[in-house]
Amino acid sequence: MDRKHKELPIFSKAKEIAELTKALTDTIDEEADKFHIKEQMLANGYVLASKVAGAEGASIYRIRMENAVLIKLASCELLAQASLCKAEGITEDDYIQLLRDEMEAFRQLFLEWVAGFDRLDNLDDGWGIFNP
C-alpha cells in the first residue's frame, strides 16, 4: 500500500489539527455544551487527514477534488464551531486562537496541494461536476 501521503506537509498539519481539536474539546464544559459541539468538532478535526489520504490514494482529478471539497467543508465547520465555543464561553480562548492559527496554516498548505492536482487525469462520472 502506498503511504506517500504521510510525507506531505498537509497531512502532517491535518494530524496536528486533529490533536489540537482533541485538546480543545477536552476543555469544553460538558454541562454547558448545549449544542453537543464537542462531538461535532472531533468529527471535523479527524476527517481532514483521512480525506487527504483518500485524495492521495487516487490520481483521478474528480476523486481528488471531491475529497478536497469535503476537507474545505470540515475546515469551515470546525472554525464555525470554534467561534460558537468562544461565543458560548465553554472552552479556553487560547485554544480557539491556536486552532484558528493552525487552520490558516492548513488553508495555505491546502491551496498549494490542490493546485497540484492534474485536471487532465479525469473520468466523467455523469454528474457534471469537476469535468475539465
Secondary structure, 3 states (H helix, E strand, C coil): CCCHHHHCHHHHHHHHHHHHHHHHHHCCCCCCCCCCHHHHHHHHHHHHHHHHHHHHCCCCHHHHHHHHHHHHHHHHHHHHHHHHHHHHCCCCHHHHHHHHHHHHHHHHHHHHHHHCCCCCCCCCCCCCCCCC
